[in-house]
Amino acid sequence: MISTLLVANRGEIACRIFRTCRELGIRTVAVHSDADENALHARVADATVRLPGATPADTYLRGDLIVKAALAAGAAAVHPGYGFLSENPGFARQVLDAGLTWIGPPPEAIEAMASKTRAKELMGVEPLTEVTEDDLPVLVKAAAGGGGRGMRVVRRLDELPSALESARAEATSAFGDGEVFVEPYVENGRHIEVQILADTHGTIWPLGTRDCSLQRRHQKVIEEAPAPALTEDLTAELHTLAVRAARAVDYVGAGTVEFLVSAGRAHFLEMNTRLQVEHPVTEAVFGLDLVAEQIRVAEGHPLPADPPRARGHAVEARLYAEDPAHEWAPQTGTLHRLALSEGASHGIRLDTGYTDGDDIGVHYDPMLAKVIAHAPTRAEAIRRLAAALDRATIHGPTTNRDLLTRSLRHEEFTTARMDTGFYDRHLPALTTGAPDPHAALAAALADAATEGDPRFGAWRNLPSQPRTRRYAMAGEEHEATYRHTRTGPEADGVTVVHADADLVVLEVDGVRRKFEVTRYGPHRYVNTTPLTALPRFPDPTTQQPPGSLLAPMPGTVVRMAEALKPGSAVQAGQPLLWLEAMKMEHKITAPATGTLTALHATVGQQVEMGALLAMVEAQPT
């Protein structure tokens, strides 16, 4: 029996595994980088071991340090979580060679399936070795790891060399393995996967299907189980193929076999030899704890002959600190508050690696949490999840919350007609929405009360002059104007029923609405709407001249365009340099056709958000 377990991972998945360990009476050990010293997973573990450094390459990708940590802490077993070294057969062997129990499949199975090139060969699918015009579009894909990293769609042959270089760099950073391959890219298929669980006694459970078609940058955003609108024959075929893949490599533990379904046909993609991020939807439908089952299998216990019966439907949304309206740019800063509303707990699960006051840094994935809803039907699960997200308190960096709720309510999703091209078609509409028209006024009235405006709420025989406050909201500047009268504050078209520092009640056309106002420095949250208070007079020293290329996020400059230097001619949209942040690469492109007049960035340089990277002078028109 396992008494102490180390999780070779961080964040949400480490916290989730620790939760099961506590229920099973297993002592927990966390490893943490210097950047994660105060992270939630390090705080909730029974013991912690420091991995010196901050980058994944120096910490969570160092198998030797993790095994040493397990031995030092007296751990009997190691769970890899997902990402990092979870699909690294060399790390699995290191764990076993140290006399520790590995919570995962045998290294030989990982070796056969974790490399997507070898997995495809095993399943009779050959990658492309020479790409011609007739093969386009193609997908460049990392052979190791997952999560959308190291993947690039190529639609023109002249884009292939750059895509290969970029994918290799990203894969090396994320997984410590730069091997990539090229395969045909199937447009607008559905991403369907089968969860499997296998023991050491020959039993393999196919635990239903999941649909993971809503993706950005080939990384899943919304997942559900079971996959809707599949025929019984196709579902049976997917189960058969998944079990066949597992038996082919003598698989043990939890794993996922992924397919692209197009025109009613299933195309094998890969097998992930680990727990998946989206495993909670399967847990909800089958009433299982997959982590507990992984541990029992590793202890040698047999599975029952048949899996439990599936019940109901579950949908999961990944809450990211990112801005979908600006090329999914990851966001950093302090997460002041993350909580579901009171009464949202029924049928709702929140998995997170953060708590109030934590900092969201640049070194790791920007996922803040997963929110999962389970209900008797798909429609009920979707409605329940959208409502829980709507009402959640999320105070901190910009997130994809609005995108998630709009996606869940989109007709193409509610009618199960979605595919992997969903965001290519609908992103502009999903990221364009009018902010609450009364949020700025509510913030202004609350701020006036907070600042002790001597006229606020005072009785006056004559109305005062209008007062105006400015706020940035939804990327635009908004003004709120109000007056003080003998009966209290007034605003055009609105009746101010109540206004104090924390709560404003407004009546419009006979309908009263409450606005809870929270502030952190210049930042305001009016219910769920974020605003930033602007100074009365803008600071001219903060304004940048036209053609300034600013870092959209904190990160590291990893590459530059060949022979780029001041005086270089550039074309509008031309990639000039690449930043790496949160394990993803981000292109910085020329804003106009013209001349590069200044280059302040260098490869390897760490830059802060808003740092001036380069200047482009547009050619005269």
C-alpha positions in Angstrom: 0.0 0.0 0.0 1.3 3.5 -0.9 1.7 5.7 2.2 3.4 8.7 0.7 3.2 10.1 -2.8 5.0 12.9 -4.6 3.4 14.7 -7.5 5.9 15.6 -10.2 3.9 18.6 -11.3 2.4 21.9 -10.2 -0.7 24.0 -10.0 -4.2 22.7 -10.6 -3.3 19.0 -11.3 -1.1 18.7 -8.3 -3.9 20.1 -6.0 -6.4 17.8 -7.6 -4.2 14.7 -7.0 -3.5 15.8 -3.4 -7.2 16.0 -2.8 -7.7 12.3 -3.7 -4.6 11.4 -1.6 -6.1 13.0 1.4 -9.3 11.0 1.0 -7.3 7.8 0.7 -5.1 8.6 3.7 -1.9 9.1 1.7 0.7 11.6 2.7 1.6 14.1 0.0 4.8 15.7 -1.2 5.0 18.7 -3.6 8.0 19.9 -5.6 8.1 23.6 -6.4 10.2 26.0 -8.4 11.4 29.3 -6.9 8.6 31.0 -8.8 6.1 28.6 -7.1 7.4 28.9 -3.6 4.1 30.2 -2.3 1.9 28.5 -4.9 -1.2 26.7 -3.7 0.0 23.2 -4.5 3.1 23.9 -2.3 0.9 25.2 0.5 -1.5 22.3 0.7 1.0 19.4 0.5 2.2 17.7 3.7 5.8 18.3 2.6 7.6 20.3 0.0 10.9 20.1 -1.8 12.4 23.1 -3.7 13.6 22.7 -7.3 16.1 25.6 -7.7 15.3 27.9 -10.6 12.1 29.2 -12.3 11.9 27.9 -15.8 10.5 24.5 -16.6 13.8 23.4 -18.1 15.5 24.0 -14.7 12.8 22.6 -12.5 9.8 20.5 -13.5 11.6 19.0 -16.5 14.5 17.8 -14.3 13.7 14.2 -13.7 16.9 13.6 -11.7 16.0 16.4 -9.2 12.4 15.1 -8.8 13.5 11.5 -8.1 16.0 12.9 -5.6 13.2 14.9 -4.0 11.0 11.9 -3.7 13.7 9.9 -2.0 14.6 12.7 0.4 11.0 13.2 1.4 10.4 9.5 1.9 7.8 9.1 -0.9 7.0 5.6 -2.0 5.4 6.6 -5.3 5.4 9.3 -7.9 2.4 10.6 -9.9 3.4 12.7 -13.0 0.1 14.6 -13.5 -0.1 15.8 -17.0 2.4 17.9 -19.1 6.0 18.3 -18.2 7.5 14.7 -17.8 4.2 12.8 -17.7 4.9 11.1 -21.1 8.6 10.8 -20.7 9.6 7.1 -20.6 13.1 8.0 -19.4 11.6 9.7 -16.3 9.3 6.7 -15.7 12.4 4.5 -15.7 14.3 6.8 -13.4 11.4 6.5 -10.9 11.2 2.7 -11.1 15.0 2.3 -11.0 15.0 4.3 -7.7 12.7 1.6 -6.2 9.6 3.9 -6.3 6.1 3.1 -7.6 5.3 4.8 -10.9 1.6 5.9 -11.1 1.3 5.4 -14.8 1.8 3.0 -17.7 5.0 1.0 -18.2 7.9 2.9 -19.8 7.7 0.6 -22.8 4.0 1.6 -23.4 4.9 5.3 -23.0 7.7 4.9 -25.4 5.4 3.2 -28.0 2.6 5.7 -27.7 3.9 9.0 -26.2 5.9 9.6 -29.4 3.1 10.4 -31.8 5.2 9.3 -34.8 5.7 5.8 -33.3 2.1 5.6 -32.2 0.9 6.3 -35.7 3.2 3.6 -37.1 1.8 1.2 -34.6 -1.8 2.1 -35.7 -0.9 1.8 -39.4 -0.8 5.6 -40.1 2.2 7.0 -41.8 3.4 10.7 -41.3 4.3 12.8 -44.3 8.0 12.7 -45.1 7.9 15.0 -48.2 5.4 17.8 -48.4 4.1 19.0 -51.8 1.4 21.5 -52.8 -1.0 18.7 -53.2 -0.6 17.8 -49.5 -1.6 21.2 -48.2 -2.8 22.1 -45.6 -0.6 20.1 -43.3 0.0 20.2 -39.5 3.4 20.4 -37.9 3.2 18.6 -34.6 5.4 17.9 -31.6 6.2 14.2 -31.3 6.1 14.4 -27.5 3.7 16.1 -25.1 0.4 17.7 -25.9 -1.7 20.7 -24.9 -1.5 22.3 -28.3 2.2 23.2 -27.9 4.6 22.6 -30.7 1.7 22.6 -33.3 1.5 24.8 -36.5 -1.0 24.7 -39.4 0.8 25.3 -42.7 -1.2 26.4 -45.8 1.7 27.5 -48.0 4.9 25.6 -48.7 7.1 28.7 -48.1 5.7 28.8 -44.5 6.9 25.2 -43.7 10.5 25.9 -42.7 9.5 28.7 -40.3 6.7 26.5 -38.8 9.1 23.6 -38.3 11.6 25.9 -36.5 8.9 27.5 -34.3 7.3 24.1 -33.4 10.7 22.6 -32.5 11.6 25.6 -30.2 8.2 25.5 -28.5 8.3 21.7 -28.0 11.8 21.8 -26.6 10.8 24.4 -24.1 7.6 22.7 -23.0 8.6 19.0 -23.1 12.4 18.9 -23.3 12.1 17.1 -26.7 12.2 19.0 -30.0 11.2 16.2 -32.3 8.3 17.2 -34.7 6.6 15.6 -37.6 4.1 16.6 -40.4 0.7 15.1 -41.1 -2.3 16.0 -43.2 -4.5 18.6 -41.6 -8.2 17.7 -41.7 -10.3 20.8 -41.8 -13.3 21.2 -39.5 -13.5 17.8 -38.1 -14.6 16.9 -34.6 -12.0 16.1 -31.9 -13.3 13.0 -30.2 -11.5 10.9 -27.6 -12.0 7.8 -25.6 -10.9 7.5 -21.9 -9.5 4.1 -21.1 -8.5 2.5 -17.7 -6.5 -0.7 -17.6 -5.2 -2.9 -14.8 -2.3 -5.4 -14.5 -4.7 -8.3 -14.8 -5.8 -7.8 -18.5 -9.0 -5.8 -17.9 -9.4 -2.6 -20.0 -12.3 -0.3 -19.6 -13.4 2.1 -22.4 -15.0 4.9 -20.3 -17.1 6.5 -23.0 -16.3 9.3 -25.3 -15.5 13.0 -24.9 -15.9 15.8 -27.4 -13.1 18.4 -27.3 -13.7 20.2 -30.6 -13.7 23.8 -29.2 -10.0 24.6 -29.3 -7.7 27.6 -29.6 -4.2 27.2 -30.9 -4.9 23.4 -30.9 -5.5 23.5 -27.1 -8.9 22.5 -25.8 -11.2 25.1 -24.3 -14.5 23.4 -23.7 -14.9 19.6 -23.3 -17.9 17.3 -22.7 -18.9 13.7 -22.0 -20.4 11.8 -23.7 -19.6 13.2 -27.1 -23.0 14.3 -28.6 -24.5 13.3 -31.9 -22.4 10.1 -32.5 -24.1 7.0 -33.9 -24.0 3.9 -31.9 -21.9 2.2 -34.6 -19.3 5.0 -34.6 -19.2 5.0 -30.8 -18.6 1.2 -30.7 -15.9 1.6 -33.4 -14.1 4.2 -31.3 -14.2 2.0 -28.2 -12.9 -0.9 -30.2 -10.0 1.1 -31.6 -9.1 2.5 -28.2 -9.0 -0.9 -26.6 -7.0 -2.3 -29.5 -4.4 0.5 -29.1 -4.1 -0.2 -25.3 -3.7 -3.9 -25.8 -1.1 -3.4 -28.5 1.3 -1.9 -25.9 0.2 -3.8 -22.8 -1.2 -0.6 -21.4 -1.7 -0.1 -17.6 -3.4 2.8 -15.9 -5.4 5.8 -17.3 -4.9 6.9 -20.9 -6.8 8.6 -23.7 -7.0 7.6 -27.4 -7.8 10.6 -29.6 -9.5 10.8 -33.0 -10.5 13.3 -35.6 -14.0 12.4 -36.8 -14.9 13.8 -40.2 -17.8 12.7 -42.5 -18.6 9.9 -40.2 -15.1 8.4 -40.3 -12.6 8.2 -37.4 -9.0 9.1 -38.0 -6.5 8.1 -35.3 -4.6 11.1 -33.9 -2.6 9.9 -30.9 -2.7 8.2 -27.6 -2.0 10.2 -24.5 -0.3 8.0 -21.9 -1.4 10.0 -18.9 -4.4 11.6 -17.2 -6.0 14.3 -19.3 -6.9 17.9 -18.2 -10.5 17.1 -19.1 -10.8 13.9 -17.0 -13.4 15.4 -14.6 -16.2 15.2 -17.2 -15.6 11.4 -17.4 -15.5 11.2 -13.6 -18.8 13.0 -13.3 -20.6 10.8 -15.8 -19.3 7.5 -14.5 -19.2 8.4 -10.8 -15.5 7.6 -10.6 -12.3 9.1 -9.1 -9.8 8.4 -11.9 -6.8 9.4 -9.7 -7.9 6.9 -7.0 -8.3 4.3 -9.7 -4.8 5.0 -11.0 -3.4 4.5 -7.5 -5.3 1.3 -6.9 -4.1 -0.1 -10.3 -0.5 0.8 -9.4 -1.0 -1.1 -6.1 -1.9 -4.1 -8.1 -5.7 -4.2 -7.5 -7.9 -5.6 -10.3 -10.7 -3.6 -11.9 -14.2 -5.1 -11.9 -15.0 -6.9 -15.2 -17.3 -4.1 -16.3 -17.1 -0.3 -15.8 -19.9 1.5 -13.9 -22.9 2.7 -15.9 -22.7 6.3 -17.4 -25.3 8.7 -16.0 -26.1 12.2 -17.3 -23.9 14.7 -19.1 -21.0 16.8 -18.1 -19.3 19.9 -19.6 -16.0 21.5 -18.6 -14.7 25.0 -19.4 -11.1 26.0 -19.0 -10.8 29.4 -17.4 -7.6 31.1 -18.8 -5.8 34.3 -17.9 -5.8 35.5 -21.5 -7.3 38.0 -23.9 -9.1 36.1 -26.7 -9.8 39.4 -28.5 -6.0 40.1 -28.9 -4.7 36.8 -30.3 -5.2 34.9 -27.0 -2.4 36.9 -25.4 -1.7 35.5 -21.9 -2.2 37.8 -19.0 -0.2 38.2 -15.7 -0.8 39.9 -12.4 -2.5 39.3 -9.1 -5.6 37.1 -8.9 -7.4 39.1 -6.2 -10.5 36.9 -6.0 -11.7 33.6 -7.6 -14.9 32.1 -6.3 -18.2 30.6 -7.5 -21.3 32.4 -6.3 -23.3 31.1 -3.4 -25.8 28.5 -4.5 -23.7 27.5 -7.6 -22.2 24.4 -5.9 -25.0 22.0 -6.9 -23.7 20.0 -9.8 -20.7 22.3 -10.2 -17.0 21.5 -9.6 -14.1 23.9 -9.5 -10.6 22.6 -9.9 -7.9 25.3 -9.5 -4.3 25.7 -8.5 -4.8 29.3 -7.3 -6.4 31.1 -4.4 -7.1 34.7 -3.6 -4.0 36.9 -3.7 -1.8 34.6 -5.8 0.3 36.0 -8.6 -0.1 34.8 -12.2 3.4 34.6 -13.6 5.0 34.2 -17.0 6.7 30.8 -16.6 3.7 28.4 -16.8 0.4 27.7 -18.5 -2.2 30.5 -18.1 -5.0 28.2 -17.0 -6.6 29.5 -13.8 -9.2 26.9 -13.2 -11.5 24.3 -14.7 -15.3 24.6 -14.0 -17.3 21.4 -14.5 -21.1 21.0 -14.6 -22.9 17.7 -14.4 -26.7 17.3 -15.0 -29.2 14.7 -16.2 -29.1 16.2 -19.8 -26.7 18.0 -22.0 -28.9 21.1 -22.2 -29.1 21.3 -18.5 -25.4 20.9 -18.0 -24.6 23.6 -20.5 -27.1 26.0 -18.9 -25.8 25.2 -15.4 -22.1 25.8 -16.5 -22.9 29.0 -18.3 -24.7 30.4 -15.3 -22.0 29.4 -12.9 -19.4 31.2 -15.0 -21.6 34.3 -15.4 -22.0 34.6 -11.6 -18.4 33.7 -10.6 -16.3 36.4 -8.9 -13.1 36.7 -11.0 -11.0 39.7 -10.0 -7.6 39.9 -11.5 -6.0 39.6 -15.0 -8.2 39.6 -18.0 -9.8 36.1 -18.6 -11.7 34.3 -21.3 -14.8 34.1 -19.1 -17.1 36.0 -21.5 -15.8 33.9 -24.4 -16.7 30.7 -22.5 -20.3 31.8 -21.7 -20.9 33.0 -25.2 -19.5 29.8 -26.7 -21.7 27.7 -24.4 -24.8 29.6 -25.6 -23.9 29.7 -29.3 -26.4 27.9 -31.4 -23.8 25.8 -33.1 -22.7 24.4 -29.8 -26.1 24.0 -28.2 -27.2 22.0 -31.2 -24.0 19.9 -31.2 -22.9 21.1 -34.7 -19.5 22.4 -33.6 -16.1 21.3 -35.0 -12.5 22.3 -34.6 -13.0 25.4 -36.8 -15.5 26.9 -34.4 -13.3 29.8 -33.2 -11.9 30.4 -36.7 -15.5 31.2 -37.8 -16.9 32.8 -34.7 -14.1 34.5 -32.7 -14.8 38.1 -33.7 -18.5 37.8 -32.8 -17.7 36.0 -29.5 -15.2 38.6 -28.4 -17.4 41.6 -29.3 -19.9 42.6 -26.8 -21.2 45.9 -25.4 -20.2 46.4 -21.8 -22.9 47.1 -19.1 -24.1 50.6 -19.9 -24.4 51.5 -16.2 -21.2 50.0 -14.9 -19.2 53.2 -15.2 -21.9 55.3 -13.5 -22.1 52.7 -10.6 -18.3 52.9 -10.3 -18.3 56.7 -10.3 -21.0 56.9 -7.6 -19.2 54.3 -5.4 -15.9 56.1 -5.9 -17.4 59.4 -4.9 -18.7 57.8 -1.7 -15.3 56.2 -1.0 -13.4 59.5 -1.5 -15.7 61.3 0.9 -16.9 63.9 -1.6 -18.2 66.6 0.7 -21.2 67.1 -1.6 -22.0 63.4 -1.9 -25.4 62.7 -0.4 -25.6 66.2 1.1 -28.8 68.3 1.0 -28.6 71.2 -1.3 -31.1 73.8 -2.3 -29.7 74.0 -5.8 -28.3 71.2 -8.0 -24.5 71.2 -8.1 -22.5 71.3 -11.3 -22.1 67.9 -13.1 -19.2 65.8 -12.0 -17.5 63.5 -14.6 -15.2 60.5 -14.0 -13.4 58.5 -16.7 -12.9 54.8 -16.8 -11.3 52.3 -19.3 -13.7 49.5 -20.0 -13.7 46.9 -22.8 -10.7 48.6 -24.4 -12.5 52.0 -24.6 -12.8 55.1 -22.5 -16.2 55.7 -20.9 -17.4 58.8 -19.0 -19.9 58.8 -16.2 -21.6 62.0 -15.3 -23.7 62.7 -12.2 -24.9 65.6 -10.1 -25.6 66.2 -6.4 -29.0 67.5 -5.4 -30.9 68.0 -2.2 -32.3 64.5 -2.5 -29.0 62.9 -3.4 -27.0 62.0 -6.5 -28.7 62.1 -9.9 -27.9 61.0 -13.4 -29.7 61.4 -16.7 -32.2 58.6 -17.4 -31.4 56.9 -14.1 -32.8 57.0 -10.6 -30.1 56.5 -8.0 -31.9 54.5 -5.3 -28.8 53.9 -3.1 -25.1 54.6 -3.4 -22.3 53.8 -1.0 -18.7 52.7 -1.4 -19.6 49.0 -2.0 -23.1 48.9 -3.4 -25.0 51.1 -5.9 -28.7 50.5 -6.7 -30.0 52.1 -9.9 -33.5 52.1 -11.3 -34.0 52.3 -15.1 -37.4 52.2 -16.6 -38.9 50.8 -13.4 -36.4 48.0 -13.0 -34.0 48.1 -10.1 -30.5 46.6 -10.4 -27.8 46.1 -7.8 -24.1 46.9 -8.6 -21.6 45.5 -6.2 -18.4 47.5 -6.5 -14.9 46.2 -5.5 -11.7 48.1 -6.0 -8.0 47.2 -6.1 -5.9 50.3 -6.6 -7.1 51.9 -9.9 -9.0 48.8 -10.9 -12.7 48.4 -10.3 -15.1 45.4 -10.6 -18.8 46.3 -10.9 -20.5 43.0 -10.5 -18.5 41.1 -13.1 -17.5 44.0 -15.3 -13.8 45.2 -15.0 -13.0 48.9 -15.3 -9.9 51.0 -14.6 -10.2 54.5 -13.2 -8.4 57.0 -15.4 -6.7 60.2 -14.2 -8.4 63.4 -14.9 -5.6 64.6 -17.1 -3.6 61.9 -19.1 0.1 61.7 -18.5 1.8 62.8 -21.8 5.0 60.9 -20.8 3.2 57.5 -21.1 2.2 58.0 -24.7 4.2 56.2 -27.4 4.8 57.6 -30.9 3.2 55.8 -33.9 5.0 52.7 -35.0 6.1 51.6 -31.5 6.1 47.9 -31.0 5.4 47.2 -27.4 5.6 43.8 -25.6 2.0 42.7 -25.2 3.0 40.6 -22.1 6.0 39.9 -20.0 8.2 37.2 -21.6 11.5 36.3 -23.2 12.6 37.3 -26.7 13.4 33.9 -28.2 13.9 34.6 -31.9 14.2 37.5 -34.4 13.7 37.7 -38.1 16.8 36.9 -40.1 19.2 39.9 -40.6 16.8 42.2 -38.7 18.5 45.5 -37.9 17.8 49.2 -37.8 17.3 50.4 -41.4 15.7 47.1 -42.5 12.7 47.4 -44.9 9.7 45.6 -43.4 6.3 44.7 -44.8 3.0 45.2 -42.9 2.2 42.0 -41.0 5.8 40.6 -41.3 6.9 38.7 -38.2 9.9 40.6 -36.7 10.5 38.8 -33.4 9.0 36.2 -31.1 8.2 36.3 -27.4 7.8 33.2 -25.3 5.4 33.5 -22.3 3.5 30.9 -20.4 5.1 28.1 -22.6 3.7 29.5 -25.9 5.4 31.6 -28.6 3.8 34.9 -29.7 4.7 36.8 -32.9 5.4 40.5 -32.9 4.6 41.8 -36.4 5.3 45.1 -38.3 2.3 47.4 -38.0 2.9 48.9 -41.4 5.1 48.7 -44.5 8.2 50.9 -44.0 11.6 51.0 -42.2 12.7 49.6 -38.9 14.2 52.7 -37.3 15.1 51.2 -33.9 15.6 47.7 -32.4 15.8 47.6 -28.6 15.2 43.9 -28.0 17.9 41.1 -28.1 17.5 37.4 -28.1 17.3 36.0 -24.6 16.2 39.3 -23.1 13.5 39.3 -20.5 10.9 42.1 -21.1 8.1 43.5 -19.1 4.6 44.1 -20.6 4.6 47.5 -22.4 8.4 47.5 -23.0 9.4 49.2 -26.2 10.8 46.4 -28.5 11.3 48.2 -31.8 10.1 51.2 -33.9 8.8 51.1 -37.5 8.4 54.2 -39.5 5.6 53.8 -42.1 6.5 54.6 -45.7 4.7 57.7 -47.0 1.5 57.1 -48.9 
